[in-house]
């Protein structure tokens, strides 16, 4: 049993997380405080803004926190793109070379600025648009808005991107009553990333695993989904993947992106519903679009050109190990950018990592390949839904075992845990030593 310690738990905007943290600490001899106490070892398991980060540096031996101080390299889309590009330049054989979509950064105030950008910072993108039959995704970098899917758009030409920014400017003057779920206020958005749209996603029909005893449908329709992977980093530095992985489905069946005319005398637009799997945009669906990935074992894979292919335990194991390999390399890439990622021995952190699974039937050695989309700090765990809250309870208990318990114990019992082994449903994918407090 670990030594006695005090704890500050403060999640003002996340009551479920607050409850999960307190439940995870029940086995420990914990005294809860409202503010720091210099007399006892202290755990700060709180929202980033509620943590006293100065204590981590002034009392490194007896103060532990649930967040690193500097981790922008991982959790900001443009920083993540930069570190991956830099790392792959130095390590051309890294799995990251093919594990993330091509990304461009864009800083813009008005639509008419695009004209000059095509000959400068967006020259490569413009060349692709002129010569390739590819689609691209525009994502805002405003914290909160981007996480909820607001401002995300698809385009396949320079003219369409121009039209998107013109529509943003028009939306700013529109009555909020008529704004869509993905509408934005242009004055709040200046920074964007443009990512290559990933074709050929793996498809399932979530109705094949019905909820509330509904019967299975007579015919299946493929839906796009992304994986929400919970990743735990501890100290400086070990990284774990929680092996209970969520699959978050789009609300309507998948189809290749295409422009449609929905209103007379209006420019063509794209229905985003088949392509966006963000649960924040689908709160009206409840848990309808959320499954555990292992629940899909035995389900029919509805992508690719093979008939009656089913998802197997071997496929699940391959995807899980790919995720571990990609995250290990991603954290290594972060370590090479110490200004924006500084793991310290007296911190741990939970991340929600989003992956897309590509279906590549032509590649017999890697039929299902994962692509890293983004890494989120303080993930919105409440979107998992009541049906699967039990996995969150187990996750936070596991975090306490690997992130909290070793710090406050006099003996370290984790030395025998090798990379590649799973304990507490945490698959250890990286163990390295970067810095220790003197």
C-alpha positions in Angstrom: 0.0 0.0 0.0 1.4 3.4 -0.9 2.4 6.0 1.6 -0.1 8.6 2.8 -0.5 11.7 0.6 -2.8 14.6 0.2 -4.7 15.3 -3.0 -6.3 18.3 -4.8 -8.9 17.2 -7.2 -10.5 20.0 -9.2 -12.5 19.6 -12.4 -14.9 22.5 -12.5 -16.2 21.7 -16.0 -15.9 17.9 -16.0 -18.0 16.4 -13.2 -17.6 12.9 -14.6 -13.9 13.1 -14.6 -13.9 14.5 -11.1 -16.0 11.4 -10.0 -13.7 9.0 -11.8 -10.6 10.5 -10.2 -12.0 10.3 -6.7 -13.1 6.7 -7.3 -9.7 5.8 -8.5 -8.1 7.2 -5.3 -10.3 5.2 -2.9 -7.8 2.4 -2.3 -5.2 5.0 -1.2 -4.8 6.7 2.1 -5.7 10.1 0.7 -6.6 13.4 2.5 -8.4 15.9 0.2 -7.3 19.5 0.3 -8.6 22.7 -1.3 -5.1 24.2 -1.6 -1.6 23.0 -1.3 -0.1 21.9 2.0 3.7 22.0 2.4 3.7 19.5 5.2 2.7 16.3 3.2 3.3 14.8 -0.2 0.8 16.2 -2.6 -1.1 14.9 -5.7 -2.7 17.4 -8.0 -5.1 15.4 -10.2 -6.9 18.3 -11.7 -7.7 20.3 -14.9 -4.5 21.9 -16.4 -5.6 25.4 -15.5 -6.3 24.4 -11.8 -2.8 22.9 -11.3 -0.2 24.9 -9.4 2.6 24.1 -11.9 5.2 26.0 -9.9 5.0 23.4 -7.2 6.2 20.8 -9.7 9.4 22.6 -10.0 9.9 23.8 -6.4 8.9 20.5 -4.8 9.8 17.8 -7.4 10.3 15.0 -4.9 6.9 15.1 -3.2 4.4 16.9 -5.6 2.9 15.0 -8.5 0.5 16.4 -11.1 -1.8 15.0 -13.7 -0.4 17.1 -16.6 3.0 18.0 -18.0 3.7 21.7 -18.1 4.8 21.8 -21.7 3.2 19.5 -24.3 2.0 21.7 -27.2 4.2 19.6 -29.5 1.6 16.8 -29.1 -1.7 18.4 -28.6 -1.7 21.2 -31.2 -2.4 20.0 -34.7 0.2 22.3 -36.4 2.9 21.5 -33.8 2.2 17.8 -34.2 2.5 18.0 -37.9 5.8 19.8 -37.6 7.4 17.4 -35.2 6.4 14.4 -37.3 7.8 16.0 -40.4 11.1 16.8 -38.7 11.4 13.4 -37.1 10.7 11.6 -40.4 13.3 13.7 -42.1 15.9 12.5 -39.7 14.4 9.0 -39.5 13.1 8.1 -42.9 12.4 4.5 -42.0 10.1 5.5 -39.1 6.5 4.2 -39.1 5.4 7.8 -38.8 6.4 8.4 -42.5 3.1 6.8 -43.6 1.1 7.1 -40.4 -0.2 10.7 -40.6 -1.9 12.7 -43.3 0.0 15.4 -45.3 -0.7 18.7 -43.5 -0.3 22.3 -44.4 -0.6 25.3 -42.0 -2.7 28.4 -43.0 -3.0 31.8 -41.3 -5.6 33.9 -43.0 -7.9 36.8 -42.1 -9.8 37.4 -45.3 -10.7 35.2 -48.3 -9.0 37.4 -50.8 -5.6 36.7 -49.2 -5.6 33.3 -50.8 -4.6 34.7 -54.2 -1.1 35.5 -53.1 -0.8 32.3 -50.9 -1.0 30.0 -53.9 2.3 31.3 -55.1 4.0 31.2 -51.7 3.2 29.1 -48.6 0.4 27.1 -50.3 2.3 26.5 -53.5 2.6 22.7 -52.9 -1.1 22.4 -52.0 -2.0 24.4 -55.1 0.1 22.1 -57.3 -1.7 19.1 -55.8 -5.1 20.6 -56.4 -4.2 21.5 -60.0 -2.9 18.0 -60.9 -4.3 15.4 -58.5 -7.9 14.2 -58.0 -7.7 14.5 -54.2 -9.8 16.0 -51.4 -8.6 18.0 -48.5 -9.9 18.9 -45.0 -9.8 22.4 -43.5 -9.6 22.4 -39.7 -9.5 25.5 -37.4 -7.0 25.6 -34.6 -9.1 27.5 -32.1 -9.1 25.5 -29.0 -12.6 24.2 -28.3 -14.1 25.0 -31.6 -11.9 22.7 -33.5 -12.4 19.9 -30.9 -16.2 20.1 -31.5 -15.9 19.9 -35.3 -16.9 23.6 -35.9 -15.4 25.1 -39.0 -14.3 21.8 -40.6 -14.9 21.7 -44.3 -13.9 19.6 -47.3 -12.7 20.9 -50.7 -11.1 19.6 -53.9 -10.1 22.9 -55.7 -8.8 26.3 -55.2 -12.1 27.8 -56.1 -13.9 25.7 -53.5 -11.5 26.8 -50.7 -12.0 30.4 -51.7 -15.8 29.8 -51.5 -15.5 28.3 -48.0 -13.7 31.4 -46.6 -16.2 33.7 -48.3 -19.0 31.7 -46.6 -17.3 32.0 -43.3 -17.3 35.8 -43.7 -21.0 35.7 -44.6 -21.8 33.5 -41.6 -20.3 36.2 -39.3 -23.2 38.4 -40.3 -25.9 35.7 -40.2 -28.5 35.4 -37.5 -27.4 32.7 -35.0 -30.8 31.1 -35.3 -30.0 29.9 -38.8 -26.4 28.9 -38.1 -25.4 25.3 -38.7 -23.7 23.0 -36.1 -20.4 23.6 -37.8 -20.8 27.4 -38.4 -18.0 29.7 -37.2 -17.4 33.3 -36.5 -14.6 34.3 -38.9 -13.2 36.9 -36.5 -12.4 34.1 -34.0 -10.6 32.0 -36.6 -7.3 32.9 -38.1 -5.2 29.7 -37.9 -6.1 26.5 -39.8 -4.5 23.3 -40.9 -5.3 21.7 -44.2 -4.9 17.9 -44.2 -5.2 15.4 -47.0 -8.5 13.6 -46.9 -7.7 9.9 -46.3 -9.6 7.7 -48.9 -10.7 4.1 -48.4 -11.5 4.1 -44.7 -12.5 0.9 -43.0 -16.2 0.6 -42.8 -18.7 -1.2 -40.5 -22.4 -0.9 -39.8 -22.7 -0.3 -36.0 -26.2 -1.6 -36.2 -24.7 -5.1 -36.5 -24.0 -4.7 -32.8 -27.5 -3.4 -31.8 -28.2 -1.6 -28.6 -31.3 -2.0 -26.4 -32.1 -5.5 -27.9 -33.0 -4.1 -31.3 -32.8 -6.7 -34.1 -29.9 -6.7 -36.6 -30.8 -4.9 -39.8 -31.6 -7.1 -42.8 -29.1 -5.3 -45.0 -25.9 -3.5 -43.8 -24.5 -0.1 -44.8 -20.9 0.9 -44.3 -20.3 3.8 -41.9 -17.0 5.6 -41.5 -15.6 5.7 -37.9 -12.5 6.8 -36.1 -10.8 5.2 -33.1 -10.6 7.0 -29.8 -7.6 5.6 -28.0 -6.8 6.5 -24.5 -3.0 6.9 -24.0 -1.3 7.4 -20.6 2.2 9.0 -20.3 4.0 8.9 -17.0 7.2 10.4 -15.7 10.0 11.0 -18.1 9.0 8.8 -19.9 6.8 5.8 -20.2 3.8 5.5 -22.5 0.9 3.2 -22.4 -2.1 2.4 -24.6 -5.3 1.5 -23.0 -6.5 -1.6 -24.9 -10.2 -0.9 -24.6 -10.5 1.2 -27.8 -13.6 3.0 -28.8 -15.0 3.2 -32.4 -17.0 6.4 -33.0 -19.2 6.2 -36.1 -20.6 8.8 -38.5 -24.3 9.2 -38.4 -25.1 8.2 -42.0 -23.6 5.7 -44.4 -20.3 6.5 -46.1 -19.9 7.8 -49.6 -17.0 9.4 -51.4 -17.1 13.2 -51.0 -18.9 15.0 -53.8 -20.4 18.4 -54.3 -24.2 18.6 -54.4 -26.7 21.4 -55.2 -29.1 21.6 -52.3 -30.7 25.0 -52.9 -31.5 26.7 -56.2 -29.2 29.6 -57.1 -26.8 28.5 -54.2 -23.3 27.2 -54.8 -22.9 23.4 -54.5 -22.0 22.1 -51.0 -20.9 18.9 -49.4 -22.8 16.9 -46.9 -20.4 16.4 -44.0 -22.4 13.8 -42.1 -20.9 10.8 -43.8 -17.4 12.1 -43.2 -17.4 13.6 -39.7 -17.3 11.1 -36.8 -17.0 13.7 -34.0 -19.4 12.7 -31.3 -19.8 16.4 -30.2 -21.7 17.0 -33.5 -23.9 14.0 -32.9 -25.1 14.5 -29.3 -28.6 13.9 -30.4 -27.7 10.3 -31.2 -26.8 9.4 -27.7 -24.7 6.2 -27.6 -26.0 5.0 -31.0 -22.7 5.6 -32.8 -20.3 4.4 -30.0 -18.9 0.9 -29.9 -15.9 -0.8 -28.4 -13.6 -2.0 -31.1 -13.5 -5.5 -29.7 -17.3 -5.6 -29.9 -16.9 -5.5 -33.7 -15.0 -8.8 -33.8 -17.1 -11.1 -36.1 -18.7 -8.1 -37.9 -18.7 -7.8 -41.6 -16.1 -5.4 -43.1 -18.0 -3.3 -45.6 -15.1 -1.6 -47.3 -12.7 -3.1 -49.8 -13.6 -5.4 -52.7 -13.6 -8.7 -50.8 -16.9 -10.5 -50.1 -18.0 -11.5 -46.6 -14.8 -10.5 -44.9 -15.1 -10.3 -41.2 -13.2 -8.5 -38.5 -11.0 -11.0 -36.5 -9.1 -11.0 -33.2 -5.9 -11.0 -35.3 -7.1 -7.8 -37.0 -7.7 -6.2 -33.6 -4.3 -7.3 -32.3 -2.6 -5.9 -35.5 -4.4 -2.5 -35.1 -3.5 -2.3 -31.4 0.2 -3.0 -32.0 0.2 -0.5 -34.9 -1.2 2.1 -32.5 1.5 1.4 -30.0 4.2 1.7 -32.6 2.9 5.0 -33.9 2.4 6.5 -30.5 5.9 5.4 -29.3 7.4 7.1 -32.4 5.2 10.2 -31.9 6.4 10.7 -28.3 10.0 10.2 -29.5 9.4 12.9 -32.1 8.1 15.1 -29.3 11.2 14.5 -27.2 13.3 16.0 -30.0 11.4 19.3 -29.5 12.1 20.1 -25.8 10.7 23.6 -26.1 7.2 22.3 -26.6 7.3 18.9 -25.0 9.1 18.5 -21.6 8.2 15.3 -19.7 9.2 15.5 -16.1 9.5 12.8 -13.5 6.7 14.1 -11.2 3.9 14.2 -13.7 1.6 12.0 -15.7 -1.1 12.7 -18.3 -4.1 11.1 -20.0 -4.5 11.8 -23.7 -7.4 11.0 -26.1 -5.8 10.0 -29.4 -7.8 9.8 -32.7 -6.9 7.3 -35.4 -8.5 6.5 -38.7 -8.2 2.9 -40.0 -7.5 2.6 -43.7 -8.6 -0.5 -45.6 -5.8 -1.6 -48.0 -6.8 -5.0 -49.5 -4.0 -4.7 -52.0 -1.4 -4.8 -49.1 -1.6 -8.4 -47.8 0.9 -7.6 -45.0 -1.0 -4.6 -43.7 -4.6 -4.8 -44.8 -5.8 -2.4 -42.0 -3.4 0.5 -41.5 -3.9 3.1 -38.8 -3.4 6.9 -39.4 -2.8 9.3 -36.6 -5.3 12.2 -36.8 -4.7 14.2 -33.5 -3.9 14.0 -29.8 -6.2 15.6 -27.3 -5.4 16.7 -23.7 -8.2 16.3 -21.1 -10.3 14.2 -23.5 -14.1 14.6 -23.2 -14.6 11.2 -21.6 -18.3 11.9 -21.0 -18.9 11.4 -24.7 -18.3 7.7 -24.2 -21.8 7.4 -22.8 -23.4 5.7 -19.8 -23.2 2.2 -21.4 -19.4 2.2 -21.4 -18.7 4.3 -18.3 -17.3 1.1 -16.8 -14.3 1.2 -19.1 -13.6 4.8 -17.9 -13.7 3.6 -14.3 -11.3 0.9 -15.1 -9.0 3.3 -17.1 -8.7 5.8 -14.2 -8.0 3.0 -11.7 -5.2 1.8 -14.1 -3.9 5.4 -14.3 -3.7 5.4 -10.5 -1.7 2.2 -10.6 1.0 3.4 -13.1 0.9 7.1 -12.6 0.2 7.7 -8.9 1.2 4.6 -6.9 4.9 4.3 -8.0 5.5 8.0 -7.2 4.4 7.8 -3.5 5.8 4.3 -2.8 9.3 3.8 -1.5 9.8 0.7 -3.7 9.4 0.7 -7.4 7.9 -2.5 -8.6 7.5 -1.7 -12.3 11.1 -2.5 -13.4 10.0 -5.9 -14.6 7.3 -4.5 -16.9 8.8 -4.7 -20.4 7.7 -2.8 -23.5 5.1 -4.8 -25.3 3.5 -6.3 -22.2 0.0 -5.5 -21.0 -1.0 -5.0 -17.4 -4.2 -3.3 -16.0 -5.3 -3.2 -19.7 -2.4 -0.9 -20.4 -0.2 -1.9 -23.3 3.3 -0.5 -22.6 4.7 0.9 -25.9 7.6 3.1 -24.8 10.0 3.3 -21.9 12.9 5.8 -22.0 14.9 8.0 -19.7 15.0 11.7 -20.5 15.6 13.5 -17.3 15.6 12.9 -13.5 15.4 15.4 -10.6 18.7 15.6 -8.7 
